Amino acid sequence: QVQLAESGGGLVQPGGSLRLSCAASTIVFSDTAGWYRQTPGKQREQIATITGSGTTNYADSVNGRFTVSRDNAKNTVYLQMNSLKSEDTAVYYCYLRRGWNSREYWGQGTQVTVSS
C-alpha cells in the first residue's frame, strides 16, 4: 500500500504562484505520477503527468503555466503553478500509477483558491 499526502495549497491572487508537493511513502522509478484537479459540479480533470523517464504531459488548460517534476530520492512529486487564474481554483490531487495492472494510489487533496 502506498500513502500520498499533498501540501502547499492555499489562497493566492490571480497572477501568483504556488508549488504543490506530494509526499509518497515510496516512489519507484517505473511509477507514473501526476496531478488531477476537481471543482464542485465538474468532472475531474487530469492536468499533468510525469513518467519514470521524465516525460511530461499537460492539459491544454495549464500547458505553459504549470510544471510537474519528481524527486525519487525524496519520494516526492511537485506541481509548480505560475500565472494562476481564478479558473484554476480547485482541489488538487496527486496520484501514482504502478505495476503491471496500473494500480493507482491517491492523496487526500489540497485546496487551491485563486482570488483577489
C-alpha positions as CSV (number, residue, x, y, z in Angstrom):
1,Q,0.0,0.0,0.0
2,V,1.2,3.5,-0.9
3,Q,0.3,6.6,1.1
4,L,0.3,10.0,-0.6
5,A,-0.1,13.4,1.1
6,E,-0.4,16.7,-0.7
7,S,0.6,20.0,0.7
8,G,1.2,23.6,-0.4
9,G,-2.3,24.6,-1.3
10,G,-3.8,27.9,-0.2
11,L,-5.2,31.3,-1.2
12,V,-3.3,33.2,-3.9
13,Q,-4.1,36.2,-6.0
14,P,-4.5,36.0,-9.8
15,G,-1.2,36.0,-11.5
16,G,0.5,34.5,-8.5
17,S,2.3,31.2,-8.0
18,L,2.1,28.2,-5.8
19,R,4.1,25.0,-5.5
20,L,2.3,21.8,-4.5
21,S,4.1,18.9,-3.1
22,C,3.1,15.3,-2.9
23,A,5.0,13.2,-0.4
24,A,4.7,9.4,-1.0
25,S,5.6,6.6,1.3
26,T,7.6,5.2,-1.6
27,I,8.2,6.0,-5.2
28,V,9.9,3.7,-7.7
29,F,11.5,4.6,-10.9
30,S,8.8,2.9,-13.1
31,D,5.9,4.8,-11.4
32,T,3.9,7.2,-13.4
33,A,2.9,10.2,-11.3
34,G,0.7,13.2,-11.8
35,W,-2.0,15.6,-10.7
36,Y,-5.7,15.9,-11.2
37,R,-8.0,18.7,-10.0
38,Q,-11.7,18.8,-9.4
39,T,-14.2,21.6,-8.7
40,P,-17.8,21.1,-7.5
41,G,-20.1,20.1,-10.2
42,K,-17.4,19.5,-12.8
43,Q,-15.6,16.4,-14.0
44,R,-12.2,15.5,-12.6
45,E,-9.5,16.9,-14.9
46,Q,-6.1,15.3,-15.4
47,I,-3.7,18.2,-15.7
48,A,-0.2,16.8,-15.6
49,T,1.7,13.5,-15.7
50,I,5.3,12.5,-15.5
51,T,6.7,9.1,-16.3
52,G,9.6,7.3,-14.7
53,S,11.9,8.5,-17.5
54,G,10.7,12.1,-17.0
55,T,8.4,12.5,-19.9
56,T,5.7,15.1,-19.1
57,N,2.3,15.8,-20.5
58,Y,-0.1,18.6,-19.6
59,A,-3.7,19.5,-20.2
60,D,-4.2,22.4,-22.6
61,S,-5.7,24.5,-19.7
62,V,-2.4,24.5,-17.8
63,N,0.3,24.0,-20.5
64,G,2.9,26.6,-20.3
65,R,1.9,27.7,-16.8
66,F,2.3,24.5,-14.7
67,T,5.3,22.3,-14.4
68,V,5.3,18.8,-12.9
69,S,8.5,17.2,-11.6
70,R,9.6,14.4,-9.3
71,D,12.4,13.6,-6.9
72,N,12.5,9.9,-6.4
73,A,15.2,10.1,-3.8
74,K,12.8,12.2,-1.7
75,N,9.7,10.2,-2.7
76,T,8.1,13.5,-3.7
77,V,6.2,14.8,-6.7
78,Y,5.8,18.5,-7.3
79,L,3.5,20.8,-9.3
80,Q,4.8,24.3,-9.8
81,M,1.9,26.6,-10.8
82,N,2.5,30.0,-12.2
83,S,0.3,32.7,-13.7
84,L,-2.6,31.4,-11.7
85,K,-6.1,32.2,-12.8
86,S,-9.5,32.1,-11.0
87,E,-10.4,29.1,-13.1
88,D,-7.5,27.2,-11.5
89,T,-9.4,27.2,-8.2
90,A,-10.0,23.5,-7.3
91,V,-9.0,20.7,-5.1
92,Y,-5.7,19.2,-6.4
93,Y,-4.9,15.5,-6.1
94,C,-1.7,13.7,-6.8
95,Y,-1.5,10.1,-7.8
96,L,0.9,7.3,-8.5
97,R,0.3,4.6,-11.1
98,R,2.3,1.4,-10.5
99,G,2.7,-2.1,-11.7
100,W,1.6,-4.4,-14.4
101,N,-2.0,-3.6,-13.7
102,S,-1.5,0.1,-13.4
103,R,-2.9,0.3,-9.9
104,E,-3.5,3.9,-8.8
105,Y,-2.9,5.4,-5.4
106,W,-4.3,8.8,-4.4
107,G,-3.7,11.5,-1.9
108,Q,-6.5,13.3,0.1
109,G,-6.2,16.5,-1.9
110,T,-5.3,20.1,-1.2
111,Q,-7.4,23.2,-1.9
112,V,-6.1,25.9,-4.2
113,T,-8.1,29.1,-4.3
114,V,-7.2,31.9,-6.8
115,S,-9.0,35.1,-5.8
116,S,-8.3,38.7,-5.3
